[in-house]
Amino acid sequence: MTSLSGGAPDALLFITSACPNCPAVLAALSDLVKAGDLSELRVVNLDRRPETGQEWGVRAVPWARIGPFELTGLRGRQELAQWAARAANMDGLADGFHDLLREGDLAQVLRIARRDPDSLAAILPIVANPEASLNVRIGAGAVLESFAGQPALADLVDRLGELSAHADARVRADACHYLGLAGSHRARAWLEARLRDDDAEVRDIAAESLDLLANT
């Protein structure tokens, strides 16, 4: 259900007959289908199909999945439309990741990234933003670190390399750390350039990352 091509995403909604908030979410999502913000809506009543809810890990209703995003509880039309827009492209996915990490939902970001490793690139705008809150930056780091030595992180070497030359030393330091985890020889040139960085911490992290690459 991930849609990052600019098209409208699909949606899946789980309800029960006794759920007081389900009708409002169902009406809002149906309206988004009519408006073209969603391409399709599938509705499952857990009273009739409890096994389907178990397959999706549904623990409470209403539970909706819009593109890659999982949402629980009462949500208004405007909020649901915002998540639908976020599911349509990589910039929106980055905004969604930021909000999920800000809310402490690291687990969902990890699930999305593991299902679709290409979505890992949506973490980079957080790395590039030195004004992002500490918990968001820590969460972004946890996601990237979970891909250490994997192709999805190696594919981001050049973009991380560009961040290693960022104007802010915090961004340069973080980028050097992730370059070391990428496990790619292509990271070496970027890291070697940072051995002459004006910031001592950046120089230290670049050296540590080069040592790490030497052992891979």
Summary of the structure (lengths in Angstrom):
residues: 216
radius of gyration: 20.2
end to end distance: 35.8
largest distance: 64.7
contacts: 709
relative contact order: 0.09
helix: 57%
strand: 9%
